[in-house]
Amino acid sequence: MSWPDHAIWWHVHPLTFLGAEPDALPAGEPVRHRLPVLCDWLDHLVGLGCNGLALGPVFASETHGYDTTDHFRVDPRLGTEADLAELVDRAASRGVRVLLDGVFNHVGRSFAPFADVERRGSASPYADWFVPEGDDFRTFEGHRRLVTLNHASPAVADHVVDALDHWLDRGVDGWRLDAAYAVPLPFWRTVTDRVRTRHPGAWFSGEVIHGDYTAYVVEGGLDTVTQYELWKAIWSSLNDRNPHELAWALKRHNTMIDTFAPQTFVGNHDVTRLASRLEEPRHLALALAVLFTVGGTPSVYAGDERARQGVKEDRAGGDDAIRPAFPASPSDLGAEGLDVQRLHQTLVGVRRRHPWLVRARTRIHSLDDTVLGYTLGAPDGGPTLAVVLNFGPAPAAARLPAAEWTSVAGDASVDSATGAVSLPGTGWFIATAPGSRP
């Protein structure tokens, strides 16, 4: 297994997590050395059982990080390249990989090449970096401040390759590629092939919300994509008490596992936090049981491990609630949500003991109006993991194949001789059986 097969990410949006100013610092303002604070969170990350730090944007930008102005400079609101290097080195000393967030679909309007084009028009050497549209230039999803790059330009490909190589040379392990779904697949193939000649171990995860996920791997050269389909099915099926929706999504998930290990999540910096999304608080454990047992590379959005609340709103500042500032040290978190943190640790521990889950396919054995039960089998006839979930408030029964089941987490019981499972209302459990593949 390669290192990404063992990765479990803790995902942070640094600008907001570290309490940075909402807008770029004026010229001449001193650098704010905030990134080193994240070094003090490495113990927390490792204590959860994670071994990857997935950073949101850290490069110079106008506001929230996704309006980049310089791909080769750390945002002065966060610190300097030396600060980032210290974080990467400290993480590596703890066995923690670091993932950077690259925005290469669009840039902020003060991005130097675009500013030059605005001044000089077609006389600018960067004129083919952008696509004229009406009396302006093509923008990303109607956001005037986000100017789309021309991915048909070889110079743009050169720029992206240089940026990716620059930071991989400095010790980062991979990239999340923002808005990957908006970039032509041949562009990603060209860029990733070129970068892998120097950095064969680099890992590329594309943000893909909809479309043909597998094509971004097969045709685009990425290693994985964000599994929004599964994310939606998890919380939606629990809120609707409809196990059939999740069962369908797991079958779809299997078709991806045949080709790649999707990046799985139940929360990130762009969506309402899980603890706010779920209508029944006790469903939180069921959602996490799915996240940490199905195939893929899981990630935890900072604060979700403490059941932080936050609702995303479609307005200016609508991300503020899901991207709050955090204290300088995890010791300042207090006791709120500590039970959910312990649940994360339990479930990450289950996954660590069964690393083959990264590419495991699910087999559904129980499915009705309230219950879903599935198994995942290790390759070569190794151990089997079983997961059973009760979506409803009343006690329920399910059935697994008969095997020597041993419960490892949850609040249900199983009769190994018959495979009969008894679950309390909104109950769940995970069990293992040795040397069989029911």
DOGU-304964 format. One line per 10 residues: number of its first residue (from 1); for each residue x, y, z of C-alpha. Coordinates in Angstrom, 3 decimals, padded with zeros to 6 digits. Layout:
BEGIN
NUM	X,Y,Z ~ ... .
//
This chain:
BEGIN
1	000.000,000.000,000.000 ~ 001.256,003.509,-000.822 ~ 001.162,006.319,001.733 ~ -002.179,007.805,000.541 ~ -003.834,004.460,001.325 ~ -003.014,005.072,005.001 ~ -003.977,008.746,005.068 ~ -006.709,010.152,007.282 ~ -006.838,013.930,006.929 ~ -007.609,016.677,009.419 .
11	-008.810,019.601,007.300 ~ -008.268,023.237,008.291 ~ -009.148,026.535,006.605 ~ -006.134,028.475,007.936 ~ -007.241,032.065,007.302 ~ -010.370,031.726,009.406 ~ -009.146,029.028,011.817 ~ -006.266,031.330,012.801 ~ -008.413,034.459,012.980 ~ -006.825,036.331,010.081 .
21	-008.117,039.641,008.791 ~ -010.915,039.217,006.222 ~ -009.050,041.223,003.552 ~ -005.471,041.320,002.333 ~ -003.108,043.446,004.408 ~ -002.402,046.913,003.005 ~ 001.039,047.419,001.486 ~ 003.652,048.041,004.133 ~ 001.776,046.287,006.919 ~ 003.941,043.861,008.913 .
31	003.533,040.141,008.321 ~ 001.332,038.296,010.819 ~ 003.081,035.060,011.830 ~ 000.012,032.921,012.466 ~ 000.935,029.629,010.759 ~ 003.216,028.460,013.601 ~ 000.115,028.233,015.816 ~ -000.914,025.176,013.789 ~ 002.218,023.410,015.045 ~ 000.557,023.365,018.469 .
41	-002.422,021.513,016.955 ~ -000.364,018.609,015.618 ~ -000.760,016.688,018.896 ~ -004.526,017.087,018.594 ~ -004.487,015.816,015.018 ~ -002.345,012.808,015.915 ~ -004.426,012.166,019.022 ~ -007.482,011.783,016.826 ~ -005.624,009.117,014.860 ~ -005.153,011.313,011.784 .
51	-001.847,011.466,009.956 ~ -002.533,014.170,007.369 ~ -002.988,017.926,007.633 ~ -005.083,019.221,004.737 ~ -004.633,022.980,004.597 ~ -007.023,025.351,002.912 ~ -005.473,028.194,000.906 ~ -002.258,029.634,002.326 ~ -001.176,031.736,-000.657 ~ -001.495,035.498,-001.057 .
61	-005.083,036.405,-001.870 ~ -007.545,039.260,-001.753 ~ -009.996,037.874,000.806 ~ -010.960,034.269,001.606 ~ -008.017,032.530,-000.054 ~ -009.774,031.365,-003.199 ~ -009.021,034.642,-004.996 ~ -005.281,034.003,-005.271 ~ -002.928,036.811,-006.207 ~ 000.412,034.982,-005.967 .
71	000.842,031.194,-006.028 ~ 004.465,031.495,-004.905 ~ 003.983,033.641,-001.785 ~ 002.435,032.772,001.556 ~ -000.354,035.160,002.500 ~ 001.154,037.797,004.837 ~ -001.912,037.398,007.061 ~ -000.629,033.884,007.786 ~ 003.132,034.373,007.756 ~ 006.083,033.669,005.517 .
81	007.490,030.798,003.532 ~ 009.723,030.071,006.540 ~ 006.618,029.722,008.722 ~ 005.087,027.255,006.271 ~ 008.373,025.343,006.056 ~ 008.462,025.068,009.840 ~ 004.923,023.678,009.891 ~ 005.750,021.145,007.160 ~ 008.926,020.077,008.981 ~ 007.198,019.784,012.346 .
91	004.410,017.770,010.763 ~ 006.881,015.448,009.035 ~ 008.627,014.828,012.355 ~ 005.287,013.520,013.667 ~ 004.662,011.371,010.592 ~ 002.013,013.804,009.345 ~ 001.656,014.524,005.615 ~ 000.714,018.012,004.428 ~ -001.739,018.786,001.626 ~ -001.946,022.268,000.096 .
101	-004.991,023.811,-001.564 ~ -004.289,025.052,-005.088 ~ -006.700,027.356,-006.892 ~ -005.806,027.053,-010.567 ~ -009.170,027.513,-012.217 ~ -009.388,031.220,-011.435 ~ -007.478,034.056,-009.776 ~ -008.213,037.338,-008.026 ~ -008.305,040.476,-010.134 ~ -005.099,041.786,-008.526 .
111	-003.189,038.694,-009.720 ~ -000.179,040.372,-011.360 ~ -000.568,038.885,-014.871 ~ -004.236,039.866,-014.962 ~ -003.512,043.358,-013.654 ~ -000.982,043.691,-016.485 ~ -003.583,042.603,-019.050 ~ -006.059,045.151,-017.692 ~ -003.427,047.875,-018.089 ~ -001.931,046.891,-021.451 .
121	-004.574,044.804,-023.176 ~ -003.341,042.666,-026.074 ~ 000.154,044.151,-025.721 ~ 000.594,042.301,-022.421 ~ 002.709,039.132,-022.543 ~ -000.059,037.552,-020.458 ~ -002.832,038.374,-022.904 ~ -003.542,034.700,-023.702 ~ -003.787,033.761,-020.004 ~ -007.395,034.979,-019.867 .
131	-010.485,034.773,-022.053 ~ -012.126,038.051,-023.166 ~ -015.878,038.014,-022.735 ~ -017.985,041.056,-023.605 ~ -016.333,044.120,-022.135 ~ -014.563,042.078,-019.456 ~ -013.105,038.577,-019.084 ~ -014.578,035.186,-018.341 ~ -015.205,034.715,-014.631 ~ -015.936,031.775,-012.358 .
141	-019.639,031.045,-011.879 ~ -020.612,034.711,-012.190 ~ -018.201,036.017,-009.529 ~ -016.632,039.094,-011.102 ~ -013.745,039.098,-008.624 ~ -012.724,035.582,-009.756 ~ -011.207,035.677,-013.244 ~ -010.971,032.329,-015.014 ~ -007.610,031.238,-016.406 ~ -007.382,030.181,-020.061 .
151	-006.533,026.494,-019.753 ~ -005.875,026.259,-023.467 ~ -002.792,028.436,-022.994 ~ 000.529,026.533,-022.686 ~ 001.819,029.391,-020.562 ~ -000.930,028.790,-017.993 ~ -000.012,025.102,-017.840 ~ 003.635,026.094,-017.337 ~ 002.654,028.426,-014.509 ~ 000.591,025.758,-012.732 .
161	003.331,023.137,-013.099 ~ 005.893,025.587,-011.707 ~ 003.662,026.379,-008.706 ~ 002.966,022.727,-007.920 ~ 006.653,021.803,-008.236 ~ 007.755,024.797,-006.177 ~ 005.908,023.696,-003.060 ~ 006.431,019.964,-003.578 ~ 010.159,020.763,-003.696 ~ 009.698,022.304,-000.254 .
171	008.294,019.181,001.323 ~ 004.540,019.185,000.917 ~ 003.032,015.842,-000.073 ~ 000.161,016.697,-002.362 ~ -002.513,019.058,-003.516 ~ -006.226,019.608,-003.295 ~ -007.172,021.150,-006.642 ~ -009.970,023.625,-006.092 ~ -012.861,023.709,-008.581 ~ -011.264,020.840,-010.490 .
181	-014.644,020.170,-012.096 ~ -014.433,023.493,-013.968 ~ -011.068,022.745,-015.603 ~ -010.780,020.689,-018.825 ~ -009.574,017.137,-018.206 ~ -006.728,017.353,-020.770 ~ -005.282,020.277,-018.803 ~ -005.156,018.220,-015.614 ~ -003.590,015.293,-017.482 ~ -000.878,017.533,-018.947 .
191	-000.095,019.161,-015.609 ~ -000.116,016.042,-013.442 ~ 001.979,014.035,-015.897 ~ 004.610,016.761,-015.960 ~ 004.693,017.171,-012.178 ~ 004.967,013.425,-011.576 ~ 008.220,013.304,-013.559 ~ 009.836,015.173,-010.650 ~ 007.497,014.151,-007.849 ~ 006.223,010.622,-008.514 .
201	004.835,010.301,-004.991 ~ 002.707,013.462,-005.122 ~ -001.020,012.975,-004.464 ~ -003.677,015.012,-006.271 ~ -007.260,015.318,-005.028 ~ -009.709,017.227,-007.194 ~ -012.726,019.093,-005.910 ~ -015.495,017.541,-008.007 ~ -019.080,018.190,-006.941 ~ -020.910,016.588,-009.846 .
211	-020.126,014.806,-013.097 ~ -018.181,011.690,-014.013 ~ -015.909,011.270,-010.974 ~ -013.912,008.422,-012.470 ~ -013.038,010.438,-015.592 ~ -011.015,012.873,-013.488 ~ -008.793,009.964,-012.476 ~ -008.689,007.974,-015.712 ~ -008.587,010.905,-018.139 ~ -007.456,013.771,-015.932 .
221	-004.621,012.033,-014.134 ~ -005.805,012.877,-010.612 ~ -005.503,010.335,-007.805 ~ -008.906,010.967,-006.305 ~ -011.867,013.339,-006.137 ~ -014.162,014.580,-003.386 ~ -017.078,012.190,-002.922 ~ -019.959,014.661,-002.689 ~ -022.441,012.013,-003.788 ~ -021.786,009.946,-000.670 .
231	-021.644,013.035,001.563 ~ -025.118,014.057,000.471 ~ -026.535,010.542,000.767 ~ -025.267,010.130,004.338 ~ -026.982,013.149,005.898 ~ -029.993,013.130,003.579 ~ -030.805,009.466,004.159 ~ -030.532,009.904,007.923 ~ -032.752,012.987,007.966 ~ -035.341,011.248,005.782 .
241	-034.905,007.937,007.630 ~ -034.456,006.330,004.249 ~ -031.752,003.626,004.270 ~ -032.465,002.912,000.597 ~ -030.883,006.225,-000.447 ~ -027.640,005.385,001.332 ~ -027.689,001.825,000.019 ~ -027.932,003.150,-003.535 ~ -025.054,005.572,-002.923 ~ -022.906,002.739,-001.544 .
251	-023.495,000.736,-004.718 ~ -022.394,003.762,-006.741 ~ -019.415,004.125,-004.420 ~ -018.378,000.546,-005.213 ~ -018.048,001.414,-008.893 ~ -015.545,004.139,-007.977 ~ -013.590,001.865,-005.638 ~ -012.943,-000.382,-008.621 ~ -010.782,002.429,-010.058 ~ -009.681,004.703,-007.206 .
261	-010.151,005.488,-003.516 ~ -012.477,008.527,-003.314 ~ -011.825,011.272,-000.789 ~ -014.676,010.827,001.678 ~ -016.007,013.327,004.200 ~ -019.076,014.350,006.166 ~ -017.975,017.971,006.519 ~ -015.700,020.550,004.938 ~ -015.180,024.329,004.691 ~ -017.907,024.730,002.045 .
271	-020.921,023.018,003.625 ~ -023.156,023.254,006.672 ~ -021.540,021.390,009.557 ~ -022.822,017.875,010.123 ~ -023.986,018.544,013.687 ~ -026.221,021.326,012.335 ~ -027.311,019.427,009.226 ~ -028.599,016.336,011.040 ~ -032.093,016.685,012.484 ~ -031.544,013.888,015.029 .
281	-028.368,014.392,017.100 ~ -028.035,010.649,017.719 ~ -027.602,010.142,013.975 ~ -024.148,011.709,014.235 ~ -022.648,008.387,015.312 ~ -024.266,006.574,012.374 ~ -022.837,009.085,009.895 ~ -019.365,008.682,011.368 ~ -019.649,004.897,011.346 ~ -020.210,005.053,007.591 .
291	-017.386,007.544,006.994 ~ -014.796,005.432,008.775 ~ -015.788,002.047,007.395 ~ -016.484,002.512,003.688 ~ -013.719,002.513,001.097 ~ -011.911,005.756,000.396 ~ -009.590,008.268,002.032 ~ -011.489,009.950,004.880 ~ -011.081,013.489,006.169 ~ -012.337,015.318,009.268 .
301	-013.101,019.029,009.081 ~ -011.592,020.818,012.076 ~ -014.218,021.230,014.755 ~ -016.469,018.438,013.532 ~ -014.680,016.137,015.970 ~ -016.232,018.298,018.708 ~ -019.666,018.449,017.018 ~ -019.270,022.148,016.235 ~ -022.408,023.804,014.856 ~ -022.517,026.057,011.802 .
311	-024.958,026.709,008.968 ~ -023.784,027.876,005.554 ~ -025.878,030.685,004.075 ~ -026.067,031.912,000.483 ~ -025.059,035.534,001.110 ~ -021.992,037.673,001.635 ~ -020.336,036.352,004.776 ~ -022.412,033.184,004.560 ~ -019.388,030.993,005.273 ~ -018.538,032.712,008.563 .
321	-020.480,030.291,010.756 ~ -018.804,027.203,009.288 ~ -015.315,028.782,009.332 ~ -014.909,030.206,012.848 ~ -011.660,031.161,014.538 ~ -010.282,028.571,016.948 ~ -008.233,029.076,020.109 ~ -004.445,029.082,019.907 ~ -004.246,025.711,021.641 ~ -006.493,022.632,021.668 .
331	-006.256,022.710,025.457 ~ -008.544,025.754,025.294 ~ -011.380,023.833,023.634 ~ -012.851,022.858,026.966 ~ -015.024,019.800,027.497 ~ -017.852,020.544,025.065 ~ -018.124,017.811,022.446 ~ -015.441,015.687,024.066 ~ -017.680,012.612,023.762 ~ -017.809,013.113,019.979 .
341	-014.037,013.473,019.865 ~ -013.719,010.146,021.701 ~ -016.121,008.582,019.205 ~ -013.884,009.797,016.384 ~ -010.898,008.240,018.109 ~ -012.740,004.935,018.488 ~ -013.777,004.824,014.841 ~ -010.405,005.956,013.512 ~ -008.922,003.180,015.647 ~ -011.189,000.641,013.949 .
351	-010.021,001.870,010.575 ~ -006.362,001.826,011.577 ~ -006.717,-001.831,012.575 ~ -008.228,-002.584,009.167 ~ -006.164,-000.541,006.669 ~ -007.511,-002.581,003.755 ~ -010.790,-000.668,004.138 ~ -009.363,002.051,001.888 ~ -010.282,-000.025,-001.175 ~ -012.987,-002.239,000.287 .
361	-016.316,-002.746,-001.473 ~ -019.548,-002.952,000.509 ~ -022.009,-005.834,000.354 ~ -025.500,-005.092,001.625 ~ -027.170,-007.835,003.676 ~ -030.034,-006.052,005.468 ~ -032.154,-003.303,003.971 ~ -035.662,-002.229,004.883 ~ -037.468,000.967,005.809 ~ -035.359,001.575,008.933 .
371	-032.273,-000.670,008.852 ~ -029.152,-000.935,006.706 ~ -026.539,-003.614,007.279 ~ -023.423,-004.168,005.163 ~ -020.111,-005.996,005.254 ~ -016.670,-005.274,003.867 ~ -014.196,-008.072,003.316 ~ -010.417,-007.973,003.398 ~ -008.640,-009.303,000.298 ~ -007.450,-012.908,000.199 .
381	-010.109,-014.149,002.593 ~ -008.970,-012.020,005.516 ~ -011.221,-010.588,008.221 ~ -014.642,-009.117,007.545 ~ -016.106,-005.953,009.003 ~ -019.864,-005.594,009.485 ~ -021.811,-002.365,010.016 ~ -025.497,-002.204,010.964 ~ -027.448,001.051,011.331 ~ -030.945,001.724,012.676 .
391	-032.253,004.961,011.167 ~ -035.475,004.925,013.199 ~ -036.318,005.708,016.850 ~ -037.773,002.273,017.647 ~ -035.786,-000.911,018.323 ~ -035.168,-002.944,015.177 ~ -033.741,-006.240,013.998 ~ -031.363,-007.052,011.157 ~ -029.498,-010.070,009.890 ~ -025.912,-010.703,008.893 .
401	-024.374,-013.898,007.549 ~ -023.604,-016.339,010.340 ~ -019.994,-015.879,011.474 ~ -017.893,-015.507,014.607 ~ -018.823,-011.878,015.044 ~ -017.122,-009.782,017.717 ~ -018.554,-006.341,018.445 ~ -015.912,-003.590,018.334 ~ -018.046,-000.437,018.569 ~ -021.635,000.654,018.964 .
411	-024.620,-000.348,021.042 ~ -026.138,-003.473,019.456 ~ -025.749,-007.217,019.868 ~ -025.372,-010.043,017.367 ~ -025.989,-013.777,017.552 ~ -023.015,-015.307,015.762 ~ -024.799,-018.609,015.201 ~ -027.649,-017.030,013.260 ~ -026.360,-013.554,012.337 ~ -029.402,-011.980,014.015 .
421	-028.776,-008.395,015.166 ~ -030.796,-006.477,017.763 ~ -030.535,-002.693,017.662 ~ -031.960,-000.038,019.994 ~ -033.598,003.027,018.507 ~ -031.087,004.965,016.340 ~ -028.603,002.274,017.316 ~ -025.549,001.135,015.394 ~ -022.720,-001.276,015.689 ~ -019.531,-002.484,014.041 .
431	-018.315,-006.043,014.364 ~ -015.502,-008.165,012.953 ~ -015.281,-011.807,011.969 ~ -011.967,-013.552,011.327 ~ -010.867,-015.305,008.174 ~ -014.156,-015.282,006.284 ~ -015.908,-013.226,003.648 ~ -019.662,-013.342,004.312 .
//
